[in-house]
Amino acid sequence: EKAEDLYKNYRWGYQTPAELYINKARVLLKLKLYDKAESSIENYLNRVPESASGHFVQAKIFSETGRLEKALNEYNKIGNSSKLKAEVHNNRALIFIKKNSFKEALEELNQAIMISPYLIDAHYNLGNLLIQTKGDLIKARQHLENALKLTSSEEGANRIKNALKNLP
């Protein structure tokens, strides 16, 4: 906080860059300091209201704090041209899963994979959703195996292997 106060109060000769607020919100979100993250992203969106990245971060904050409808609304503001589109579909699917709206979640995950076939989380989440809903277990295995091939982290690989072990 002291560093931030020094930064804010320093006379730079130009306005504080908006990126400071979105980057701060991302860090605070990772630290699970949701109130501060929300304040920072609101500050950013006041400066850059059409920012797809800003609405994406705000949607994640809303989702993490259980405000699922607000999160879906923010994801809807991102638009079709965004580089974040596949991640938006994946994250919307996670919200629909929390709401037990499995059909919508399935549609969102399929769209995410269609947009970005290399999105590990979408394959992993689709595989788990198919297991959870007693769907097509062959497809579930395929998606989990795809996720395993794509992942580069040991932690991710172990998580995927555990999901594969739970398949009948």
Backbone bond lengths (Angstrom), bond angles and torsions (degrees), N, CA, C in turn:
res aa  C-N    CA-C-N  psi(-1)  N-CA   C-N-CA  omega(-1)  CA-C   N-CA-C  phi
1 E - - - 1.448 - - 1.523 110.98 -
2 K 1.322 115.96 -37.41 1.459 118.42 -179.93 1.532 110.11 -63.16
3 A 1.326 115.75 -43.38 1.464 119.77 178.99 1.524 110.53 -61.93
4 E 1.326 115.77 -41.03 1.463 119.51 179.70 1.529 110.34 -64.48
5 D 1.329 117.46 -43.06 1.465 120.55 178.91 1.527 110.69 -61.73
6 L 1.324 116.45 -42.68 1.462 119.67 177.48 1.526 110.13 -61.44
7 Y 1.317 115.55 -42.48 1.464 120.88 -179.51 1.526 110.36 -63.34
8 K 1.341 116.45 -47.31 1.463 120.93 -178.00 1.534 111.77 -64.62
9 N 1.324 116.62 -38.99 1.455 120.75 -173.58 1.526 113.88 -87.69
10 Y 1.305 116.82 -9.05 1.465 119.87 178.79 1.526 109.08 -70.91
11 R 1.290 116.77 141.38 1.468 120.52 179.44 1.529 108.17 -90.76
12 W 1.315 113.74 96.54 1.465 120.67 -175.71 1.526 112.08 -79.16
13 G 1.286 117.17 -22.97 1.455 119.54 -174.78 1.526 110.89 91.27
14 Y 1.317 115.84 1.41 1.463 121.04 176.49 1.522 107.39 -153.26
15 Q 1.336 114.41 165.33 1.466 119.75 -177.40 1.540 110.18 -68.25
16 T 1.338 115.81 148.43 1.464 120.87 177.22 1.526 109.17 -56.38
17 P 1.336 118.03 128.65 1.467 119.76 -179.09 1.529 111.72 -62.99
18 A 1.333 116.00 136.47 1.467 121.31 -179.38 1.523 110.89 -60.29
19 E 1.330 117.37 -32.09 1.467 121.25 -178.13 1.523 112.49 -58.67
20 L 1.331 116.24 -26.98 1.464 119.55 177.39 1.527 109.96 -56.04
21 Y 1.321 116.65 -42.32 1.460 120.98 -174.51 1.533 112.48 -72.80
22 I 1.330 117.58 -38.87 1.466 118.34 179.39 1.529 110.17 -71.69
23 N 1.325 116.38 -39.10 1.469 118.60 178.90 1.527 111.31 -66.22
24 K 1.317 115.75 -39.86 1.464 120.45 176.68 1.531 109.82 -62.72
25 A 1.336 117.29 -42.73 1.469 121.02 179.57 1.530 110.50 -61.82
26 R 1.327 117.16 -40.67 1.475 120.33 178.58 1.528 111.09 -61.54
27 V 1.316 116.26 -44.31 1.473 120.31 179.78 1.527 110.35 -64.43
28 L 1.332 116.53 -46.58 1.463 120.45 -179.33 1.530 111.41 -63.67
29 L 1.321 117.18 -35.20 1.467 121.14 176.59 1.531 110.33 -63.12
30 K 1.317 116.22 -45.22 1.478 119.57 177.84 1.521 111.36 -61.75
31 L 1.329 116.18 -33.72 1.459 121.16 179.52 1.530 112.32 -82.16
32 K 1.344 116.08 -1.34 1.456 123.26 -179.78 1.536 112.51 63.69
33 L 1.326 115.69 30.20 1.459 121.93 174.89 1.530 106.73 -98.03
34 Y 1.330 114.65 73.91 1.454 121.88 -167.15 1.524 114.19 -65.10
35 D 1.326 118.42 -40.48 1.463 120.28 -178.92 1.526 110.78 -62.18
36 K 1.333 115.28 -45.27 1.465 119.57 179.71 1.527 110.71 -68.43
37 A 1.316 116.69 -37.91 1.468 120.53 178.20 1.530 109.87 -63.10
38 E 1.311 115.88 -42.98 1.463 120.05 -179.81 1.526 111.05 -64.01
39 S 1.313 117.06 -42.06 1.462 120.76 178.29 1.531 110.59 -61.39
40 S 1.306 116.15 -42.61 1.456 120.74 -178.60 1.528 111.60 -67.91
41 I 1.328 117.76 -41.59 1.469 119.25 -178.86 1.519 110.20 -71.18
42 E 1.322 117.82 -32.73 1.463 119.91 175.91 1.527 110.15 -64.82
43 N 1.328 115.77 -39.33 1.457 121.16 176.18 1.528 110.02 -60.14
44 Y 1.319 116.01 -43.05 1.466 121.33 178.43 1.528 111.32 -64.43
45 L 1.343 116.79 -48.02 1.460 120.31 -177.36 1.533 112.37 -67.38
46 N 1.330 117.56 -24.42 1.465 119.83 172.94 1.526 110.61 -66.36
47 R 1.339 116.24 -30.77 1.462 121.17 -180.00 1.532 111.96 -87.18
48 V 1.361 116.25 -35.60 1.468 121.66 -176.08 1.537 108.29 -132.17
49 P 1.331 117.62 73.45 1.471 120.88 -171.02 1.532 115.41 -64.05
50 E 1.320 118.24 -23.88 1.471 120.61 -177.45 1.528 112.85 -95.23
51 S 1.318 117.90 9.85 1.459 121.37 -175.36 1.528 112.44 -70.01
52 A 1.321 116.50 116.97 1.464 120.98 176.65 1.527 110.08 -62.06
53 S 1.318 116.69 -41.76 1.471 120.39 179.47 1.525 111.46 -63.29
54 G 1.322 116.40 -38.68 1.460 120.26 178.77 1.515 111.94 -64.52
55 H 1.335 116.40 -44.52 1.468 119.48 178.63 1.528 110.71 -67.38
56 F 1.324 116.91 -32.89 1.465 121.18 177.46 1.533 110.54 -63.09
57 V 1.325 116.47 -47.21 1.476 120.70 179.36 1.527 109.71 -64.39
58 Q 1.324 117.02 -42.59 1.464 119.08 179.92 1.529 110.92 -63.51
59 A 1.327 116.70 -39.75 1.468 120.23 177.80 1.528 110.88 -62.02
60 K 1.322 116.59 -40.73 1.472 119.49 178.28 1.520 111.46 -63.46
61 I 1.328 116.68 -39.58 1.467 120.46 177.36 1.530 109.98 -62.69
62 F 1.327 116.13 -47.11 1.467 119.70 179.18 1.526 110.99 -60.60
63 S 1.315 116.79 -42.08 1.465 120.68 -179.91 1.525 111.38 -63.77
64 E 1.322 116.11 -45.09 1.466 121.18 -179.47 1.524 112.44 -64.08
65 T 1.330 116.77 -26.65 1.467 120.37 -177.90 1.531 111.99 -100.71
66 G 1.333 115.95 13.03 1.455 120.54 172.83 1.519 115.54 81.60
67 R 1.302 117.75 7.47 1.472 121.23 178.17 1.533 108.31 -93.53
68 L 1.321 114.55 72.82 1.461 121.73 -169.37 1.522 113.08 -66.88
69 E 1.308 118.13 -40.63 1.468 120.09 179.81 1.526 111.02 -65.31
70 K 1.321 116.35 -40.20 1.462 120.14 176.94 1.525 110.22 -64.22
71 A 1.331 116.43 -38.18 1.467 120.32 178.50 1.531 110.42 -63.15
72 L 1.325 116.45 -46.44 1.466 119.95 178.57 1.530 110.19 -59.93
73 N 1.324 116.99 -41.01 1.460 121.41 178.73 1.535 110.90 -61.03
74 E 1.316 116.84 -43.22 1.471 120.13 178.93 1.527 110.85 -65.58
75 Y 1.328 116.90 -42.29 1.463 119.17 178.29 1.525 110.78 -60.94
76 N 1.333 117.25 -33.96 1.466 120.84 178.67 1.528 112.04 -66.39
77 K 1.315 118.04 -22.58 1.464 122.16 -179.05 1.529 112.66 -79.08
78 I 1.318 117.11 -9.27 1.463 120.07 -172.85 1.520 112.51 -74.52
79 G 1.307 117.88 -35.87 1.457 119.97 176.13 1.513 113.55 89.53
80 N 1.320 114.75 168.33 1.465 121.22 -173.84 1.515 114.84 -83.32
81 S 1.310 118.24 -20.34 1.461 119.47 -174.23 1.526 113.40 -87.45
82 S 1.296 116.31 -3.84 1.457 120.77 -174.54 1.519 112.42 -70.47
83 K 1.340 114.51 145.65 1.464 121.01 173.30 1.530 110.44 -68.03
84 L 1.304 115.97 -17.22 1.465 121.88 -177.71 1.524 112.90 -84.45
85 K 1.321 118.73 0.13 1.460 122.87 -169.32 1.527 112.67 -53.16
86 A 1.327 118.69 -47.20 1.462 120.65 -178.58 1.528 110.89 -63.77
87 E 1.319 116.38 -41.96 1.467 119.89 178.33 1.525 111.08 -65.40
88 V 1.326 116.74 -35.74 1.463 120.90 176.98 1.526 109.48 -60.12
89 H 1.340 116.76 -47.43 1.472 119.91 179.34 1.533 110.65 -61.82
90 N 1.321 117.44 -41.75 1.461 120.94 178.52 1.526 110.97 -61.41
91 N 1.324 116.32 -46.18 1.465 120.31 -178.07 1.525 112.10 -69.46
92 R 1.340 116.37 -36.11 1.470 119.34 174.91 1.536 109.36 -62.52
93 A 1.322 116.75 -38.98 1.470 120.22 178.37 1.525 110.68 -60.15
94 L 1.320 116.95 -41.42 1.469 119.64 179.66 1.526 111.15 -62.66
95 I 1.317 116.40 -36.11 1.470 119.95 176.81 1.525 109.63 -66.70
96 F 1.329 116.95 -44.67 1.465 119.78 179.73 1.533 111.03 -63.38
97 I 1.318 117.33 -34.55 1.468 119.95 176.48 1.529 109.97 -63.82
98 K 1.337 116.69 -43.57 1.473 120.48 177.56 1.526 111.32 -59.87
99 K 1.341 116.13 -31.57 1.458 121.33 -178.84 1.533 111.96 -90.78
100 N 1.345 116.43 7.04 1.467 122.40 -177.46 1.528 112.73 58.53
101 S 1.308 116.85 29.43 1.470 122.69 176.00 1.527 107.24 -100.74
102 F 1.335 114.36 74.13 1.461 119.97 -169.61 1.524 113.23 -69.87
103 K 1.320 117.33 -32.65 1.469 120.00 179.28 1.534 110.10 -62.92
104 E 1.337 116.74 -46.02 1.455 121.17 178.43 1.528 110.87 -64.03
105 A 1.335 116.41 -39.35 1.464 120.45 178.49 1.525 110.59 -62.29
106 L 1.306 116.51 -42.77 1.462 121.47 179.13 1.530 110.31 -61.00
107 E 1.319 116.94 -44.42 1.467 121.06 178.62 1.525 111.09 -61.98
108 E 1.324 116.68 -44.02 1.469 120.75 -179.44 1.531 111.33 -63.28
109 L 1.331 116.89 -42.75 1.462 119.85 -179.15 1.522 111.20 -67.53
110 N 1.319 117.36 -39.18 1.464 119.76 176.72 1.524 110.86 -62.94
111 Q 1.331 116.95 -39.29 1.468 120.29 177.33 1.525 110.70 -65.53
112 A 1.317 116.97 -41.18 1.465 120.51 179.57 1.524 110.57 -59.88
113 I 1.324 116.03 -43.71 1.470 120.19 -178.44 1.527 110.48 -70.66
114 M 1.320 116.99 -34.89 1.456 119.87 178.41 1.541 109.87 -64.69
115 I 1.318 117.02 -40.67 1.463 121.86 -179.97 1.524 111.04 -72.27
116 S 1.313 116.05 -42.51 1.466 121.04 -176.87 1.529 109.93 -137.76
117 P 1.328 117.00 89.56 1.471 120.65 -177.36 1.527 114.24 -62.33
118 Y 1.326 116.69 -11.62 1.465 120.33 -177.82 1.522 113.37 -103.71
119 L 1.320 116.43 13.72 1.464 120.48 179.43 1.532 108.89 -80.82
120 I 1.301 115.35 102.85 1.470 122.83 -174.40 1.523 111.41 -56.13
121 D 1.330 116.02 -48.21 1.469 120.27 -176.34 1.527 112.18 -59.78
122 A 1.323 117.33 -37.49 1.464 120.05 -179.32 1.531 110.42 -65.73
123 H 1.326 117.16 -42.64 1.472 120.09 177.44 1.529 110.78 -63.76
124 Y 1.319 115.25 -45.08 1.471 120.21 -179.40 1.537 110.14 -62.56
125 N 1.316 116.13 -47.52 1.464 119.86 -178.25 1.522 112.17 -65.85
126 L 1.331 116.99 -37.72 1.461 119.81 178.30 1.525 110.40 -67.01
127 G 1.324 116.95 -42.80 1.462 119.88 176.51 1.519 111.56 -58.26
128 N 1.319 116.79 -46.17 1.470 120.87 179.19 1.520 112.17 -65.92
129 L 1.327 116.93 -38.89 1.457 120.14 178.75 1.530 110.79 -62.97
130 L 1.314 116.41 -42.24 1.465 119.99 179.19 1.529 111.21 -64.34
131 I 1.328 116.54 -36.50 1.471 120.21 176.16 1.531 109.86 -67.00
132 Q 1.333 115.39 -48.42 1.468 121.91 -176.36 1.532 111.79 -60.60
133 T 1.318 116.76 -36.77 1.466 120.48 -176.12 1.526 112.23 -96.75
134 K 1.329 115.55 9.04 1.468 121.18 -178.49 1.540 110.65 55.03
135 G 1.330 113.78 43.06 1.463 121.17 179.01 1.516 110.06 -84.66
136 D 1.306 115.43 -151.76 1.458 122.80 -178.31 1.534 109.51 -71.11
137 L 1.333 115.76 103.73 1.462 119.92 -175.40 1.526 112.25 -72.31
138 I 1.326 117.33 -24.42 1.468 120.00 176.03 1.530 109.04 -67.40
139 K 1.331 116.15 -44.04 1.472 119.82 176.37 1.526 110.82 -65.65
140 A 1.321 116.39 -37.05 1.463 120.03 178.04 1.521 109.65 -58.98
141 R 1.321 116.51 -47.00 1.470 120.97 178.95 1.529 110.52 -60.97
142 Q 1.336 117.15 -43.12 1.467 121.02 -179.70 1.525 111.38 -60.61
143 H 1.314 116.11 -43.79 1.473 119.14 -179.11 1.523 111.27 -68.47
144 L 1.311 116.98 -40.12 1.472 119.06 178.10 1.533 110.47 -66.39
145 E 1.320 116.96 -39.04 1.476 119.80 177.39 1.531 110.76 -66.07
146 N 1.335 117.06 -38.10 1.469 119.98 175.39 1.522 110.40 -61.66
147 A 1.321 116.45 -44.22 1.462 120.52 178.80 1.522 110.53 -61.00
148 L 1.327 116.44 -41.03 1.455 120.87 179.76 1.530 111.03 -63.51
149 K 1.327 116.92 -41.10 1.475 120.78 178.61 1.528 111.24 -64.52
150 L 1.313 116.22 -35.27 1.460 120.78 -174.61 1.529 113.81 -82.92
151 T 1.315 116.79 -25.75 1.466 118.94 -174.20 1.523 111.29 -73.50
152 S 1.321 114.84 147.43 1.464 119.79 178.17 1.524 111.38 -116.26
153 S 1.327 116.87 -5.42 1.460 118.93 -178.52 1.524 110.47 -98.73
154 E 1.297 115.31 143.36 1.466 120.86 178.53 1.527 110.57 -65.98
155 E 1.324 115.84 -39.53 1.467 120.56 179.35 1.528 110.38 -61.32
156 G 1.328 116.31 -45.66 1.457 120.86 178.37 1.515 111.67 -63.23
157 A 1.329 116.60 -42.19 1.461 120.89 179.61 1.523 110.59 -62.08
158 N 1.317 117.78 -41.80 1.465 121.02 179.34 1.523 111.86 -65.03
159 R 1.317 116.41 -39.55 1.467 121.22 178.33 1.529 110.21 -63.22
160 I 1.317 116.31 -42.66 1.463 121.13 -179.95 1.517 110.75 -68.37
161 K 1.320 117.43 -41.39 1.465 121.42 178.04 1.520 111.07 -61.41
162 N 1.322 116.86 -37.87 1.479 120.22 177.24 1.524 110.84 -64.53
163 A 1.324 116.03 -39.92 1.464 119.25 178.16 1.533 110.20 -65.15
164 L 1.323 116.59 -39.80 1.462 120.91 178.37 1.541 111.49 -63.71
165 K 1.322 116.05 -36.65 1.471 120.34 178.48 1.515 112.06 -64.34
166 N 1.335 116.82 -28.79 1.458 121.43 -178.74 1.517 113.45 -79.10
167 L 1.320 116.39 -6.32 1.471 119.42 177.23 1.532 109.81 -75.08
168 P 1.328 116.43 141.35 1.472 118.90 178.12 1.522 111.93 -69.48
